[in-house]
Amino acid sequence: MTKDMTQGSPLKLILAFAVPLMLGSLFQQFYNLADTIIVGWGGTYGHIYTAFEELNAAGKKVDFAQFRYINPLPKNTAEVLGKYKTVIVAELNNGQFANYLQGLNPSLNIKRINKVEGQPFLVHEIVEGVNKIMEGK
């Protein structure tokens, strides 16, 4: 079906065009509401992303962000992370990146999943860590 947007009342045409777009955006926002984000950087991408997918498939509402560089941080880092109640940083060390983020953004509620064994994460380690944090353990 085609509609001639050059004929008729401009207000009605604008509303007929804009209202479905606004409703679609609103529904999308409600569908994707998450109050927890998993953050990683460097070589942790694949394991964290797979854990993120598994958590969402299991009904856990979490988001995911991966930093490609950390010095300087992207300009919108505080704005993006500030939208979440809990920021979970998963890293293969004692938490230097989490400490760096916390130092620059003291108001963030940062939780940590650390592994210091010289081995990469296993996906189930991240999933279990996120579940424990989300359950308050």
Secondary structure, 3 states (H helix, E strand, C coil): CCCCCCCCCHHHHHHHHHHHHHHHHHHHHHHCCCCEEEEEEHHHHHHHHHHHHHHHHCCCCEEEEEECCCCCCCCCHHHHHCCCCEEEEEECCCCHHHHHHHHHCCCCCEEEEECCCCCCCCHHHHHHHHHHHHCCC
